[in-house]
């Protein structure tokens, strides 16, 4: 939708639009962004308000938030209840660390997360975001094996094009070469295996059914463990649905086989659920959706629906066992980990999930969402629609028959030169990405339903049709 609302403040700030743009140009360094947008262009979009699945910019224009901010605002924007909980907690106890101390909100949230996590994942180590949660899991995996008398187990395996965060350790696990090149040398020990992009499986040397592909992809993990030596591999890090590259769901039987491999070679399995956790795939954790038992889960984003920053690493009893006794301690932590306000907001957010049955809504409507997006398959530029829950990717191609993709220059012109701006101008905030092959990603708030799916499909159809005509 591209309507405006006169009641929306022009900037949501005491400064005018022009003043904010100048201050942004002078001082703001945006994340994962080309600063030339501000230096050379006409400024940057300034978002001032959110309500439900809509956001408004400083000029009063309304947009459909098709990415939940950044896979975050799962319960939707404008939840006054969460703001009130934050204010109340800040009045009672705004901050205290959980370094040798505790406070009720962190205790209650740890209990709540353990109740949602599968199996014996009963211990919660708080951080302030997903990258820190992955960093925690990486460090803990290496230390755990040292405590088991196996100090050579320090390597970690992840998948090609997978994103696991930007801290130095998490970056070693991230499988996107271009994101790491500028920071080389990164922390050693990260090794890559093929991902679960069935649409491009033939390019990886596989042909067969999805079930066979699941076994093939899982067996590449075993191959890497054997190649590096099982006595050197500490953990495998996998997203239940891989984000980067465009929403790769697991083929049938994939995680069952991965779990068997990890058990056989005494390797920890870490489920990176920073995106897939808290309803994105239809359960509190997608590990439950796909029926596998990890040794650790990393999570963040949707835990508070973005109303306050928090992250967590949820850990099995087996890994926690050495720390229950004597002087053994995990000398790792974050000042704001388990922050009282964030913890209180998370608890209230999870109450909303249960009261409004958001997980059930996703499970019920995910097939309808998929069907709406698959209608776009009649467009010559759309090669594949994939994903699960409320998390889908649309891969764009030059040729549907051959699956020919765009080269780097074409991708630059298509995504950054046209699509990103055109989709936003048409009233849809989502992601046009080329970490891998060009895709459009969608991860809307979990509150929406069929009418909104049709709205998303309509906007995409118009913009993608124009993109093809330009090509």
C-alpha positions as CSV (number, residue, x, y, z in Angstrom):
1,X,0.0,0.0,0.0
2,X,1.2,3.5,-0.8
3,X,-1.3,5.6,1.1
4,X,-0.4,8.4,3.6
5,X,-1.7,9.3,6.9
6,X,-1.8,13.0,7.9
7,X,-1.8,12.1,11.6
8,X,1.7,10.6,11.3
9,X,4.4,13.1,12.5
10,X,6.7,14.3,9.8
11,X,9.8,13.0,11.5
12,X,8.8,11.7,15.0
13,X,11.6,14.0,16.2
14,X,12.1,17.6,17.2
15,X,14.2,17.9,14.0
16,X,12.8,18.4,10.6
17,X,13.2,15.9,7.7
18,X,16.0,18.0,6.2
19,X,17.8,18.4,9.5
20,X,17.7,14.6,10.2
21,X,19.0,13.8,6.7
22,X,21.9,16.2,7.2
23,X,22.7,14.8,10.7
24,X,22.6,11.3,9.2
25,X,24.9,12.3,6.4
26,X,27.3,13.9,8.9
27,X,27.4,11.3,11.7
28,X,25.4,8.1,11.1
29,X,27.2,4.9,9.9
30,X,24.6,2.5,8.8
31,X,25.1,-1.2,9.2
32,X,25.7,-3.5,6.1
33,X,25.1,-0.4,3.9
34,X,26.9,1.6,1.3
35,X,27.4,5.0,2.9
36,X,27.4,6.5,-0.6
37,X,23.6,6.4,-0.4
38,X,23.8,9.3,1.9
39,X,27.0,10.9,0.6
40,X,26.0,10.9,-3.0
41,X,22.2,10.3,-3.1
42,X,19.1,12.0,-2.0
43,X,19.2,10.8,1.6
44,X,18.1,7.7,3.4
45,X,14.6,6.5,4.3
46,X,13.8,7.5,7.8
47,X,11.2,5.2,9.5
48,X,9.3,6.9,12.3
49,X,6.4,4.7,13.3
50,X,5.1,1.1,13.2
51,X,1.7,-0.4,13.8
52,X,0.8,-4.1,13.2
53,X,2.4,-5.1,9.9
54,X,2.9,-1.5,8.6
55,X,5.6,1.1,9.0
56,X,5.6,4.8,8.1
57,X,8.4,7.0,7.0
58,X,9.1,10.6,7.9
59,X,7.2,11.8,4.9
60,X,4.1,10.0,6.0
61,X,4.2,7.2,3.5
62,X,2.9,3.8,4.6
63,X,4.6,0.5,3.8
64,X,3.9,-3.2,4.4
65,X,6.7,-4.6,6.6
66,X,7.4,-7.8,4.7
67,X,10.6,-8.6,6.7
68,X,9.5,-8.0,10.3
69,X,12.1,-5.3,10.5
70,X,15.0,-7.8,10.1
71,X,13.3,-11.1,10.9
72,X,12.5,-9.6,14.3
73,X,9.1,-8.0,14.9
74,X,7.3,-11.3,15.0
75,X,4.3,-10.1,17.1
76,X,4.0,-6.9,15.0
77,X,4.7,-3.2,15.6
78,X,3.1,-0.9,18.1
79,X,2.4,-3.3,21.0
80,X,1.7,-0.8,23.7
81,X,1.7,-3.7,26.3
82,X,5.4,-4.4,25.6
83,X,6.3,-0.7,26.0
84,X,4.5,-0.6,29.3
85,X,6.2,-3.7,30.6
86,X,9.6,-2.2,29.7
87,X,8.7,1.1,31.5
88,X,7.5,-0.7,34.6
89,X,10.7,-2.9,34.8
90,X,12.9,0.1,34.2
91,X,11.3,1.8,37.2
92,X,11.8,-1.2,39.5
93,X,15.2,-2.3,38.3
94,X,16.6,-0.8,35.2
95,X,19.9,-2.8,35.2
96,X,21.9,-5.3,37.2
97,X,24.4,-7.8,35.8
98,X,24.0,-11.5,36.0
99,X,27.7,-11.8,36.8
100,X,27.5,-13.8,40.0
101,X,24.1,-12.3,40.7
102,X,20.6,-12.8,39.4
103,X,17.3,-10.9,39.1
104,X,13.7,-12.3,38.7
105,X,13.2,-11.4,35.1
106,X,16.3,-13.3,33.9
107,X,15.5,-16.3,36.1
108,X,11.9,-16.5,34.8
109,X,12.9,-16.1,31.2
110,X,15.6,-18.8,31.5
111,X,12.9,-21.1,32.9
112,X,10.5,-20.2,30.1
113,X,13.1,-20.8,27.3
114,X,14.1,-24.1,28.8
115,X,10.4,-25.2,28.9
116,X,10.2,-24.5,25.1
117,X,13.5,-26.0,24.1
118,X,13.5,-29.7,23.0
119,X,14.9,-32.5,25.1
120,X,17.4,-31.7,27.8
121,X,18.3,-28.2,26.7
122,X,17.8,-26.8,30.2
123,X,20.5,-24.2,30.7
124,X,20.3,-20.6,29.3
125,X,23.3,-18.3,28.8
126,X,22.1,-14.8,27.9
127,X,23.7,-12.4,25.5
128,X,22.4,-9.3,23.7
129,X,22.0,-10.6,20.2
130,X,22.4,-13.5,17.8
131,X,26.0,-13.0,16.9
132,X,26.9,-13.1,20.5
133,X,24.8,-16.2,21.0
134,X,26.8,-17.9,18.3
135,X,30.1,-16.7,19.7
136,X,29.1,-18.1,23.0
137,X,28.2,-21.5,21.5
138,X,31.6,-21.6,19.6
139,X,33.6,-20.8,22.7
140,X,31.6,-23.2,24.9
141,X,32.0,-26.1,22.4
142,X,35.8,-25.7,22.4
143,X,36.0,-25.4,26.2
144,X,33.6,-28.4,26.7
145,X,35.9,-30.7,24.8
146,X,39.0,-29.5,26.7
147,X,37.2,-30.4,29.9
148,X,36.5,-33.8,28.4
149,X,40.2,-34.3,27.9
150,X,40.0,-33.8,24.1
151,X,41.7,-30.4,23.5
152,X,42.3,-31.0,19.8
153,X,38.5,-30.8,19.1
154,X,38.3,-27.1,18.1
155,X,37.1,-27.0,14.5
156,X,33.6,-26.2,13.4
157,X,31.6,-27.1,10.3
158,X,28.9,-25.0,8.7
159,X,27.3,-24.7,5.3
160,X,28.2,-22.7,2.2
161,X,26.7,-19.2,2.0
162,X,25.4,-19.5,5.6
163,X,25.4,-16.4,7.8
164,X,26.1,-16.9,11.5
165,X,27.1,-13.4,12.6
166,X,29.9,-10.9,12.5
167,X,32.0,-11.3,15.7
168,X,35.4,-12.8,14.9
169,X,34.4,-16.3,16.1
170,X,30.9,-16.2,14.5
171,X,32.5,-14.9,11.3
172,X,34.7,-18.0,11.1
173,X,31.5,-20.0,11.0
174,X,29.8,-17.8,8.5
175,X,30.1,-19.2,5.0
176,X,30.1,-16.1,2.8
177,X,33.6,-15.5,1.5
178,X,33.0,-11.8,0.5
179,X,31.9,-11.0,4.0
180,X,35.1,-12.4,5.4
181,X,37.8,-11.3,2.9
182,X,38.1,-7.8,4.3
183,X,38.8,-9.1,7.8
184,X,41.2,-11.9,7.0
185,X,42.8,-13.6,8.8
186,X,39.7,-14.5,10.8
187,X,39.5,-17.0,13.7
188,X,40.8,-20.3,12.4
189,X,38.9,-23.6,12.4
190,X,35.8,-23.0,10.2
191,X,35.1,-25.5,7.4
192,X,32.3,-25.5,4.9
193,X,30.0,-28.2,3.4
194,X,27.2,-27.9,0.8
195,X,23.9,-26.3,1.8
196,X,20.4,-27.7,1.2
197,X,19.5,-25.6,-1.9
198,X,17.7,-28.4,-3.9
199,X,17.0,-26.0,-6.7
200,X,20.8,-25.8,-7.4
201,X,21.7,-29.3,-6.3
202,X,22.9,-30.4,-9.8
203,X,25.5,-27.6,-9.7
204,X,26.8,-29.2,-6.5
205,X,27.1,-32.6,-8.3
206,X,23.9,-34.2,-7.2
207,X,20.8,-35.5,-9.0
208,X,18.0,-37.4,-7.4
209,X,14.9,-37.0,-5.2
210,X,14.6,-34.5,-2.3
211,X,14.9,-37.4,0.1
212,X,18.1,-38.6,-1.6
213,X,19.4,-35.1,-1.6
214,X,18.9,-34.9,2.2
215,X,21.0,-37.9,2.7
216,X,23.6,-36.7,0.2
217,X,23.9,-33.2,1.8
218,X,24.1,-34.7,5.3
219,X,26.8,-37.2,4.3
220,X,29.0,-34.3,3.1
221,X,29.2,-33.4,6.8
222,X,30.5,-36.9,7.6
223,X,32.9,-36.6,4.8
224,X,34.3,-33.4,6.2
225,X,34.6,-34.8,9.7
226,X,36.5,-37.7,8.4
227,X,38.7,-35.6,6.2
228,X,39.6,-33.2,9.0
229,X,39.7,-36.0,11.7
230,X,36.9,-36.5,14.1
231,X,39.4,-35.9,17.0
232,X,39.7,-32.3,15.7
233,X,36.0,-31.4,15.1
234,X,34.1,-29.8,18.0
235,X,30.7,-28.9,16.5
236,X,28.5,-28.5,13.5
237,X,26.5,-25.2,13.2
238,X,23.3,-25.3,11.1
239,X,20.2,-23.1,10.7
240,X,17.1,-25.2,10.5
241,X,16.1,-23.1,7.5
242,X,19.2,-21.4,6.0
243,X,18.7,-17.7,5.6
244,X,21.5,-16.5,3.4
245,X,21.1,-17.6,-0.2
246,X,17.3,-17.5,0.1
247,X,15.6,-19.7,2.6
248,X,16.8,-23.3,2.2
249,X,14.6,-25.7,4.1
250,X,15.9,-29.1,5.1
251,X,15.2,-31.9,2.8
252,X,13.3,-34.9,4.3
253,X,15.5,-36.9,6.6
254,X,18.4,-34.4,6.6
255,X,18.5,-33.6,10.3
256,X,17.9,-37.2,11.3
257,X,21.0,-38.2,9.4
258,X,23.0,-35.2,10.7
259,X,22.2,-36.1,14.2
260,X,23.3,-39.7,13.6
261,X,26.6,-38.4,12.2
262,X,27.3,-36.1,15.1
263,X,26.5,-38.9,17.6
264,X,28.8,-41.4,15.7
265,X,31.8,-39.1,15.7
266,X,31.2,-37.3,19.0
267,X,30.6,-33.9,17.5
268,X,28.2,-31.3,19.0
269,X,25.2,-30.1,16.9
270,X,24.3,-26.5,17.3
271,X,21.0,-25.2,15.8
272,X,21.3,-21.6,15.0
273,X,17.7,-20.4,15.5
274,X,18.4,-16.7,15.6
275,X,15.9,-16.3,12.7
276,X,13.9,-19.5,12.9
277,X,13.1,-19.3,16.6
278,X,9.9,-17.9,18.1
279,X,7.3,-18.8,15.6
280,X,9.0,-18.0,12.3
281,X,8.6,-21.7,11.2
282,X,5.5,-22.4,13.4
283,X,6.9,-23.5,16.7
284,X,8.9,-21.8,19.4
285,X,11.9,-23.6,17.9
286,X,12.2,-25.0,14.4
287,X,14.2,-27.9,15.8
288,X,10.9,-29.1,17.1
289,X,9.3,-28.6,13.7
290,X,11.9,-30.8,12.0
291,X,12.1,-33.3,14.8
292,X,15.8,-33.2,15.8
293,X,17.6,-32.8,19.1
294,X,20.5,-30.3,19.0
295,X,23.1,-30.0,21.8
296,X,22.8,-26.2,21.8
297,X,20.3,-23.6,20.3
298,X,21.3,-20.0,19.6
299,X,18.4,-17.5,19.5
300,X,17.6,-13.8,19.6
301,X,15.5,-11.6,17.3
302,X,11.9,-12.7,17.8
303,X,12.4,-13.4,21.5
304,X,11.3,-9.9,22.3
305,X,9.8,-9.1,18.8
306,X,12.5,-6.5,18.7
307,X,11.1,-4.3,21.5
308,X,14.4,-4.7,23.5
309,X,17.6,-6.4,22.5
310,X,18.5,-9.9,23.9
311,X,20.0,-13.2,22.8
312,X,20.5,-16.6,24.3
313,X,22.4,-19.8,24.0
314,X,20.4,-22.8,25.3
315,X,22.6,-25.7,26.4
316,X,22.1,-29.4,27.1
317,X,22.5,-30.9,30.5
318,X,25.5,-32.9,29.1
319,X,27.4,-29.8,28.2
320,X,26.5,-28.0,31.4
321,X,27.5,-31.0,33.6
322,X,31.3,-30.1,34.0
323,X,30.3,-26.6,35.3
324,X,28.1,-27.9,38.2
325,X,31.1,-28.9,40.3
326,X,34.2,-27.4,41.9
327,X,36.0,-24.4,40.6
328,X,35.2,-24.9,36.9
329,X,33.7,-21.7,35.4
330,X,33.0,-20.4,31.9
331,X,34.8,-17.0,31.8
332,X,32.6,-15.4,29.2
333,X,29.8,-12.9,29.3
334,X,28.3,-9.6,28.3
335,X,27.5,-6.5,30.4
336,X,23.9,-6.4,29.1
337,X,23.3,-10.1,28.9
338,X,20.0,-11.0,30.5
339,X,19.2,-7.3,30.9
340,X,16.2,-6.9,33.3
341,X,14.1,-4.7,30.8
342,X,14.8,-7.0,27.9
343,X,14.0,-10.1,29.9
344,X,10.7,-8.7,31.2
345,X,9.8,-7.7,27.6
346,X,10.6,-11.2,26.3
347,X,8.3,-12.7,28.9
348,X,5.5,-10.5,27.9
349,X,6.1,-11.0,24.2
350,X,6.0,-14.8,24.7
351,X,2.7,-14.4,26.6
352,X,1.3,-12.7,23.5
353,X,2.5,-15.7,21.4
354,X,0.6,-18.1,23.6
355,X,-2.5,-15.9,24.1
356,X,-2.9,-15.1,20.4
357,X,-1.8,-18.5,19.2
358,X,0.7,-17.1,16.8
359,X,2.5,-20.4,16.2
360,X,-0.8,-22.0,15.4
361,X,-1.5,-19.1,12.9
362,X,1.8,-19.7,11.1
363,X,1.2,-23.5,10.9
364,X,-2.3,-23.0,9.6
365,X,-1.5,-20.3,7.0
366,X,1.9,-21.2,5.8
367,X,0.6,-23.4,2.9
368,X,-1.7,-20.5,1.9
369,X,1.3,-18.1,2.0
370,X,3.3,-20.5,-0.2
371,X,0.5,-20.9,-2.7
372,X,0.2,-17.1,-3.0
373,X,3.9,-16.7,-3.7
374,X,3.9,-19.7,-6.1
375,X,1.4,-17.9,-8.3
376,X,4.4,-15.7,-9.2
377,X,6.0,-18.8,-10.9
378,X,4.1,-17.7,-14.1
379,X,6.6,-14.8,-14.4
380,X,9.6,-15.5,-16.6
381,X,12.0,-14.0,-14.0
382,X,10.9,-16.3,-11.1
383,X,12.8,-19.6,-11.0
384,X,12.0,-20.9,-7.6
385,X,9.8,-20.3,-4.5
386,X,11.1,-22.0,-1.3
387,X,11.0,-21.8,2.4
388,X,8.7,-22.7,5.3
389,X,6.5,-21.1,8.0
390,X,6.4,-17.4,7.4
391,X,9.9,-17.4,5.8
392,X,10.2,-17.6,2.0
393,X,12.6,-16.8,-0.7
394,X,11.9,-16.2,-4.4
395,X,14.9,-16.9,-6.6
396,X,15.2,-14.8,-9.8
397,X,16.7,-16.2,-13.0
398,X,17.5,-15.1,-16.5
399,X,16.1,-18.4,-18.0
400,X,13.6,-20.6,-16.2
401,X,14.4,-23.7,-18.3
402,X,18.2,-23.7,-17.9
403,X,18.1,-21.9,-14.4
404,X,20.7,-19.5,-15.7
405,X,21.4,-16.9,-13.1
406,X,22.5,-13.3,-13.4
407,X,26.2,-12.3,-13.5
408,X,27.6,-9.9,-10.9
409,X,27.0,-6.8,-13.0
410,X,23.4,-7.8,-13.9
411,X,22.7,-8.7,-10.3
412,X,24.0,-5.3,-9.2
413,X,21.7,-3.5,-11.7
414,X,18.7,-5.7,-10.9
415,X,18.8,-5.8,-7.1
416,X,20.5,-2.5,-6.1
417,X,19.8,-0.6,-9.2
418,X,16.1,-1.3,-9.4
419,X,14.4,-3.9,-7.2
420,X,15.2,-2.8,-3.7
421,X,14.1,0.8,-4.4
422,X,11.1,-0.2,-6.6
423,X,9.7,-2.6,-4.1
424,X,10.0,0.0,-1.3
425,X,8.4,2.7,-3.5
426,X,5.6,0.3,-4.3
427,X,4.9,0.0,-0.6
428,X,6.7,-3.3,0.4
429,X,9.7,-3.4,2.7
430,X,11.5,-6.8,2.1
431,X,14.9,-7.9,1.1
432,X,16.4,-8.2,-2.3
433,X,19.7,-10.1,-1.8
434,X,22.5,-11.7,-3.8
435,X,24.5,-13.5,-1.1
436,X,24.3,-16.5,-3.4
437,X,21.9,-16.2,-6.4
438,X,19.6,-13.2,-6.5
439,X,16.5,-13.6,-4.3
440,X,13.7,-11.7,-2.8
441,X,13.1,-12.7,0.9
442,X,9.9,-12.4,2.9
443,X,9.4,-12.8,6.6
444,X,6.4,-10.8,7.6
445,X,4.9,-10.5,11.2
446,X,3.3,-13.7,12.4
447,X,0.0,-11.9,12.9
448,X,-1.0,-11.7,9.2
449,X,-3.1,-14.0,7.0
450,X,-4.5,-14.7,3.5
451,X,-5.6,-11.2,2.7
452,X,-2.1,-9.9,3.4
453,X,-0.5,-12.7,1.4
454,X,-2.5,-11.5,-1.6
455,X,-1.4,-7.9,-1.0
456,X,2.3,-9.0,-0.9
457,X,1.9,-11.1,-4.1
458,X,0.2,-8.2,-5.9
459,X,3.1,-5.8,-5.2
460,X,5.7,-8.4,-6.1
461,X,4.0,-9.2,-9.3
462,X,3.9,-5.6,-10.5
463,X,7.5,-4.9,-9.6
464,X,8.9,-8.2,-10.9
465,X,7.0,-7.7,-14.1
466,X,8.6,-4.3,-14.6
467,X,12.0,-5.7,-13.7
468,X,11.7,-8.3,-16.4
469,X,10.6,-5.7,-19.0
470,X,13.7,-3.7,-18.1
471,X,15.9,-6.7,-18.7
